């Protein structure tokens, strides 16, 4: 250990050399040692390397920047406190993110920030650095960013968003449009999974409601849960988490709207509840329970159907008399021997596919047309085209 300590001190001392070649050689050695020998990381920090490495991040030399940020990343794996206690380190990392001389520099800088964010007490400190947050968002927004840089930036934003009070700031700086753009346009599974993980965290604040509405965010999360989209298990769990966070943390109108939308993909949520990870199953079950409350409608009554038709491939529609105390207060019923849950909500335009059903309320003079929004292979979700309400079966 003493030999390693002397080696670290010798290499760090060379970082102050007037010779650029000596400094570069020392940087390369420190990078390799800190990568391959975990014991050396703390020794390099103790030898006073971090202030030098921070200063080198401002260098116009791509090689110097790359080696300095990589060494800081390696040190952060084992010794985070020395980094956070070094004055100006976060500002230097911010500069490296905003002015990288190579993609590797941005990747290592973002990964270093994510490493620091694994410590709970550092999250509010890093979250207060708006220039760092904006730089991370700019990486995921820029179509020219390297895929590895995008992944590292997404992980860092995820770490920032784990602290609830940071979420509003991340949203204010424009993260959601960039995140949803990745989800919709980027076909790489890993990128979509990481982007939806950040979205799920940002959904857990009151400010998310308006921001999600501007980018049709709830609709995107709902689409990800549609079994026909082929989303990965992790992506679907993130979508469930995002919807659940919005229901729990959003304003009342947002919460009700999300529950109504989530009802459209009850089968997708149920799939997560049955086949997801332990955490995913728990969140999906909780979301289903919230949906099952009827989107906040109290006093649900039993809906009784008589003379119902049997759904088959030849039938285009059938007539059902309804007896209930209120059209918008329906709970459960049986159709063709199968039990369905019926929930009411706000207006939602959907393209009718599958079976067309005509339902007549006994006290109404004209029928209300309902059309299915999913195929017959999944749970039926119908839209009240006339009343402006939709009902999911």
C-alpha positions as CSV (number, residue, x, y, z in Angstrom):
1,X,0.0,0.0,0.0
2,X,2.9,2.4,0.8
3,X,4.3,1.8,-2.7
4,X,0.9,2.7,-4.2
5,X,0.8,5.8,-2.1
6,X,4.2,7.0,-3.2
7,X,3.3,6.3,-6.9
8,X,0.1,8.3,-6.5
9,X,2.0,11.3,-5.0
10,X,4.6,11.2,-7.7
11,X,2.1,11.2,-10.5
12,X,0.0,13.9,-9.0
13,X,3.1,16.1,-8.5
14,X,3.8,15.8,-12.2
15,X,0.4,17.4,-13.0
16,X,1.9,20.8,-12.1
17,X,4.8,20.3,-14.5
18,X,5.5,23.0,-17.0
19,X,6.0,20.2,-19.6
20,X,2.7,19.4,-21.4
21,X,4.1,16.0,-22.3
22,X,4.8,15.2,-18.7
23,X,1.4,16.3,-17.6
24,X,-0.3,14.2,-20.3
25,X,1.8,11.1,-19.4
26,X,0.9,11.6,-15.8
27,X,-2.8,11.9,-16.6
28,X,-2.8,8.7,-18.7
29,X,-1.1,6.8,-15.9
30,X,-3.6,8.1,-13.3
31,X,-6.5,7.2,-15.5
32,X,-5.2,3.6,-15.9
33,X,-4.4,3.1,-12.3
34,X,-7.7,4.5,-11.1
35,X,-9.5,2.3,-13.5
36,X,-7.7,-1.0,-12.7
37,X,-6.8,-0.6,-9.1
38,X,-9.7,0.4,-6.8
39,X,-7.4,0.8,-3.8
40,X,-5.5,3.6,-5.6
41,X,-8.5,5.8,-6.0
42,X,-8.6,7.1,-2.5
43,X,-4.8,7.4,-2.5
44,X,-4.9,9.6,-5.7
45,X,-7.5,11.8,-4.0
46,X,-5.5,12.0,-0.8
47,X,-2.5,13.1,-2.9
48,X,-4.3,16.2,-4.0
49,X,-5.2,15.2,-7.6
50,X,-8.8,16.5,-7.7
51,X,-8.1,20.3,-7.9
52,X,-5.6,19.6,-10.7
53,X,-8.0,17.4,-12.5
54,X,-10.8,20.0,-12.1
55,X,-8.6,22.7,-13.6
56,X,-7.7,20.5,-16.6
57,X,-11.4,20.2,-17.5
58,X,-11.0,23.8,-18.9
59,X,-8.2,22.7,-21.1
60,X,-8.7,23.0,-24.9
61,X,-6.8,19.7,-25.3
62,X,-9.1,16.8,-26.1
63,X,-6.7,14.2,-24.7
64,X,-6.2,16.2,-21.4
65,X,-10.0,16.6,-21.0
66,X,-10.7,13.0,-21.7
67,X,-8.2,11.6,-19.3
68,X,-9.1,14.1,-16.5
69,X,-12.8,13.4,-16.7
70,X,-12.2,9.6,-16.9
71,X,-9.9,9.8,-13.8
72,X,-12.5,11.8,-11.9
73,X,-15.2,9.2,-12.8
74,X,-13.0,6.4,-11.6
75,X,-12.2,8.2,-8.3
76,X,-15.9,8.9,-7.8
77,X,-16.7,5.2,-7.7
78,X,-14.9,4.8,-4.4
79,X,-14.3,8.3,-3.0
80,X,-17.1,10.7,-3.6
81,X,-16.7,13.0,-0.6
82,X,-13.3,14.3,-1.8
83,X,-14.8,15.3,-5.1
84,X,-17.8,17.1,-3.6
85,X,-15.6,18.9,-1.0
86,X,-13.3,20.3,-3.8
87,X,-14.2,23.9,-4.5
88,X,-15.2,24.4,-8.1
89,X,-15.5,20.8,-9.1
90,X,-19.2,21.0,-10.1
91,X,-18.5,24.1,-12.1
92,X,-15.7,22.3,-13.9
93,X,-17.9,19.3,-14.7
94,X,-20.5,21.7,-16.0
95,X,-18.0,23.3,-18.3
96,X,-16.9,19.8,-19.6
97,X,-20.6,19.0,-20.3
98,X,-21.2,22.2,-22.2
99,X,-17.8,22.5,-23.9
100,X,-16.5,19.0,-24.5
101,X,-13.5,18.6,-26.8
102,X,-14.7,15.1,-27.6
103,X,-17.8,12.9,-26.9
104,X,-15.8,10.9,-24.4
105,X,-15.4,14.0,-22.2
106,X,-19.2,14.6,-22.1
107,X,-19.8,10.9,-21.3
108,X,-17.4,10.8,-18.5
109,X,-18.6,14.1,-17.0
110,X,-22.2,13.0,-17.1
111,X,-21.3,9.6,-15.6
112,X,-19.3,11.3,-12.8
113,X,-22.3,13.4,-11.9
114,X,-24.5,10.3,-11.9
115,X,-22.0,8.6,-9.6
116,X,-22.1,11.6,-7.2
117,X,-25.9,11.5,-7.3
118,X,-26.0,8.0,-5.7
119,X,-25.4,9.8,-2.4
120,X,-28.8,11.2,-1.2
121,X,-27.3,14.3,0.4
122,X,-25.6,15.4,-2.8
123,X,-28.8,15.4,-4.9
124,X,-30.2,18.8,-3.7
125,X,-26.7,20.4,-4.1
126,X,-26.3,19.2,-7.7
127,X,-29.9,19.9,-8.4
128,X,-29.3,23.6,-7.5
129,X,-26.8,23.8,-10.3
130,X,-29.1,24.9,-13.2
131,X,-26.2,25.0,-15.7
132,X,-25.5,21.3,-15.1
133,X,-29.1,20.4,-15.5
134,X,-29.5,22.5,-18.7
135,X,-26.3,20.9,-20.1
136,X,-27.6,17.4,-19.4
137,X,-30.9,18.3,-21.1
138,X,-29.1,19.8,-24.0
139,X,-27.2,16.6,-24.6
140,X,-30.4,14.5,-24.9
141,X,-32.1,17.3,-27.0
142,X,-29.2,17.5,-29.5
143,X,-29.7,14.9,-32.4
144,X,-26.0,15.0,-32.9
145,X,-25.2,13.7,-29.4
146,X,-23.4,10.4,-29.2
147,X,-25.7,7.6,-28.0
148,X,-23.4,6.9,-25.1
149,X,-23.5,10.6,-24.1
150,X,-27.3,10.4,-24.2
151,X,-27.5,7.4,-22.0
152,X,-25.1,8.9,-19.4
153,X,-27.0,12.2,-19.4
154,X,-30.3,10.3,-18.9
155,X,-28.9,8.4,-16.0
156,X,-27.7,11.7,-14.5
157,X,-31.1,13.3,-14.9
158,X,-32.7,10.2,-13.3
159,X,-30.4,10.7,-10.3
160,X,-31.2,14.4,-10.1
161,X,-35.0,13.6,-10.3
162,X,-34.8,11.2,-7.4
163,X,-34.9,14.3,-5.2
164,X,-38.5,15.5,-5.3
165,X,-37.7,19.2,-5.1
166,X,-35.4,19.0,-8.2
167,X,-38.2,17.8,-10.5
168,X,-39.9,21.1,-11.0
169,X,-36.6,22.7,-12.0
170,X,-35.8,19.9,-14.5
171,X,-39.3,20.4,-16.0
172,X,-38.9,24.2,-16.1
173,X,-35.7,23.8,-18.1
174,X,-37.5,21.9,-20.8
175,X,-36.6,18.3,-20.1
176,X,-40.0,16.7,-20.9
177,X,-40.2,17.6,-24.7
178,X,-36.7,16.3,-25.1
179,X,-37.5,13.1,-23.2
180,X,-40.7,12.3,-25.0
181,X,-39.0,13.0,-28.3
182,X,-36.5,10.3,-27.5
183,X,-39.4,7.9,-26.5
184,X,-41.3,8.6,-29.7
185,X,-38.5,8.9,-32.3
186,X,-35.6,6.8,-30.9
187,X,-35.9,3.1,-31.6
188,X,-33.1,2.0,-29.3
189,X,-34.6,0.1,-26.5
190,X,-32.0,1.2,-23.9
191,X,-32.6,4.8,-24.7
192,X,-36.3,4.5,-24.4
193,X,-36.1,2.6,-21.2
194,X,-33.8,5.3,-19.6
195,X,-35.9,8.1,-20.9
196,X,-39.1,6.7,-19.5
197,X,-37.4,6.1,-16.2
198,X,-36.7,9.9,-16.0
199,X,-40.2,10.7,-17.1
200,X,-41.6,8.5,-14.4
201,X,-39.7,10.4,-11.8
202,X,-40.6,13.9,-13.2
203,X,-44.3,12.8,-13.1
204,X,-44.1,12.9,-9.3
205,X,-44.6,16.6,-8.9
206,X,-47.6,18.9,-9.2
207,X,-45.9,20.9,-12.0
208,X,-45.9,17.9,-14.2
209,X,-49.6,18.2,-15.2
210,X,-49.3,21.2,-17.5
211,X,-46.0,20.1,-18.9
212,X,-47.3,16.6,-19.7
213,X,-50.4,18.1,-21.4
214,X,-48.3,20.2,-23.7
215,X,-46.5,17.2,-25.1
216,X,-49.4,14.7,-24.9
217,X,-47.3,12.9,-22.4
218,X,-50.1,10.9,-20.7
219,X,-51.2,9.6,-24.1
220,X,-47.6,8.4,-24.9
221,X,-47.3,6.5,-21.6
222,X,-50.7,4.9,-22.3
223,X,-49.6,3.9,-25.8
224,X,-46.5,2.3,-24.3
225,X,-48.7,0.0,-22.2
226,X,-50.7,-1.1,-25.2
227,X,-49.7,-4.7,-25.7
228,X,-49.6,-4.3,-29.5
229,X,-46.7,-1.8,-29.2
230,X,-44.2,-4.4,-28.1
231,X,-42.7,-2.2,-25.4
232,X,-40.0,-3.8,-23.2
233,X,-40.9,-4.9,-19.7
234,X,-38.9,-2.1,-18.2
235,X,-40.5,0.5,-20.4
236,X,-43.9,-0.7,-19.4
237,X,-43.0,-0.6,-15.7
238,X,-41.7,2.9,-16.1
239,X,-45.0,3.9,-17.9
240,X,-47.0,2.5,-15.0
241,X,-44.8,4.3,-12.5
242,X,-45.3,7.6,-14.4
243,X,-49.1,7.3,-14.5
244,X,-49.2,6.3,-10.8
245,X,-47.0,9.3,-9.8
246,X,-49.3,11.7,-11.7
247,X,-52.4,10.2,-10.1
248,X,-50.8,10.5,-6.6
249,X,-49.0,13.9,-7.0
250,X,-51.1,15.8,-9.6
251,X,-53.9,18.2,-9.1
252,X,-57.4,16.7,-8.9
253,X,-58.3,17.3,-12.5
254,X,-55.0,15.9,-13.7
255,X,-55.4,12.8,-11.4
256,X,-58.9,12.1,-12.7
257,X,-57.8,12.6,-16.4
258,X,-54.8,10.2,-15.9
259,X,-57.1,7.6,-14.3
260,X,-59.5,7.8,-17.2
261,X,-56.7,7.4,-19.7
262,X,-55.1,4.6,-17.8
263,X,-58.3,2.7,-18.0
264,X,-57.9,2.3,-21.7
265,X,-54.9,0.0,-21.1
266,X,-56.1,-1.9,-18.1
267,X,-54.9,-5.0,-19.8
268,X,-51.4,-3.6,-20.2
269,X,-51.3,-2.6,-16.6
270,X,-52.6,-6.0,-15.6
271,X,-49.8,-7.6,-17.6
272,X,-47.3,-5.6,-15.5
273,X,-49.1,-6.6,-12.3
274,X,-48.8,-10.3,-13.3
275,X,-45.4,-10.5,-15.0
276,X,-43.4,-7.5,-13.9
277,X,-40.7,-7.1,-11.3
278,X,-41.7,-7.1,-7.6
279,X,-41.6,-3.3,-7.6
280,X,-43.4,-3.2,-10.9
281,X,-46.1,-5.6,-9.8
282,X,-46.7,-3.5,-6.7
283,X,-47.1,-0.2,-8.6
284,X,-49.3,-1.8,-11.2
285,X,-51.6,-3.2,-8.6
286,X,-51.8,0.2,-6.9
287,X,-52.6,1.9,-10.1
288,X,-55.3,-0.6,-11.0
289,X,-56.8,-0.1,-7.5
290,X,-56.9,3.7,-8.1
291,X,-58.5,3.2,-11.5
292,X,-61.1,0.8,-9.9
293,X,-62.4,3.7,-7.7
294,X,-64.2,4.9,-10.8
295,X,-62.0,8.0,-11.4
296,X,-63.2,9.6,-8.2
297,X,-67.0,9.1,-8.9
298,X,-68.7,8.2,-5.6
299,X,-71.9,6.1,-5.1
300,X,-71.3,3.6,-7.9
301,X,-74.5,1.6,-8.6
302,X,-74.9,-1.8,-10.1
303,X,-75.7,-1.8,-13.8
304,X,-78.1,-4.5,-14.9
305,X,-78.4,-5.7,-18.5
306,X,-81.1,-7.8,-20.0
307,X,-81.6,-9.3,-23.4
308,X,-77.9,-8.9,-24.3
309,X,-76.6,-10.2,-27.6
310,X,-73.7,-12.5,-28.0
311,X,-70.5,-11.0,-29.5
312,X,-69.3,-13.1,-32.4
313,X,-67.7,-12.6,-35.7
314,X,-71.0,-12.1,-37.6
315,X,-72.7,-9.6,-35.3
316,X,-72.3,-5.9,-36.0
317,X,-74.2,-4.7,-33.0
318,X,-76.9,-5.4,-30.5
319,X,-79.5,-3.5,-28.3
320,X,-79.3,-3.5,-24.5
321,X,-81.8,-2.0,-22.2
322,X,-80.0,-0.4,-19.2
323,X,-81.5,0.0,-15.7
324,X,-79.4,2.1,-13.4
325,X,-79.9,5.1,-11.1
326,X,-77.5,7.3,-13.1
327,X,-75.8,6.9,-16.5
328,X,-72.5,8.0,-15.1
329,X,-72.7,5.7,-12.0
330,X,-72.1,2.2,-13.3
331,X,-69.9,-0.5,-11.8
332,X,-69.9,-4.1,-13.0
333,X,-72.0,-6.2,-15.3
334,X,-71.9,-9.4,-17.4
335,X,-72.0,-9.5,-21.2
336,X,-72.1,-12.9,-23.0
337,X,-71.2,-14.6,-19.7
338,X,-67.9,-12.6,-19.2
339,X,-67.5,-10.1,-16.3
340,X,-66.3,-6.6,-17.1
341,X,-65.5,-3.5,-15.1
342,X,-67.0,-0.3,-16.4
343,X,-65.5,3.1,-15.6
344,X,-66.6,6.6,-16.6
345,X,-64.4,9.5,-17.5
346,X,-63.9,12.6,-19.6
347,X,-63.9,13.1,-23.4
348,X,-61.4,11.1,-25.4
349,X,-61.3,10.7,-29.2
350,X,-60.5,7.2,-30.3
351,X,-60.7,5.5,-33.7
352,X,-63.5,2.9,-33.5
353,X,-62.4,-0.7,-34.4
354,X,-64.0,-4.0,-33.7
355,X,-67.6,-4.5,-32.6
356,X,-70.1,-1.6,-32.7
357,X,-72.6,-1.6,-29.8
358,X,-75.8,0.4,-29.5
359,X,-77.0,0.9,-25.9
360,X,-80.4,2.5,-25.2
361,X,-81.2,4.0,-21.8
362,X,-84.8,3.3,-20.9
363,X,-85.6,7.0,-20.2
364,X,-83.9,8.2,-23.3
365,X,-85.6,8.8,-26.6
366,X,-82.6,8.1,-28.8
367,X,-79.7,5.6,-28.5
368,X,-76.1,6.4,-27.5
369,X,-73.6,4.9,-29.9
370,X,-70.6,3.2,-28.3
371,X,-67.6,1.9,-30.3
372,X,-64.8,-0.3,-29.2
373,X,-61.2,1.1,-29.1
374,X,-59.3,-2.1,-28.8
375,X,-59.5,-5.4,-30.7
376,X,-61.7,-8.2,-29.5
377,X,-58.6,-10.1,-28.3
378,X,-58.1,-7.6,-25.4
379,X,-60.4,-6.1,-22.9
380,X,-63.1,-4.0,-24.6
381,X,-62.8,-0.2,-24.2
382,X,-65.7,1.8,-25.6
383,X,-66.3,5.5,-26.1
384,X,-69.5,7.3,-25.6
385,X,-69.6,9.3,-28.8
386,X,-72.7,11.2,-28.0
387,X,-72.5,11.9,-24.3
388,X,-68.8,12.9,-24.5
389,X,-67.8,10.3,-21.9
390,X,-66.0,7.1,-22.4
391,X,-66.5,3.8,-20.7
392,X,-63.9,1.1,-20.4
393,X,-65.0,-2.5,-20.3
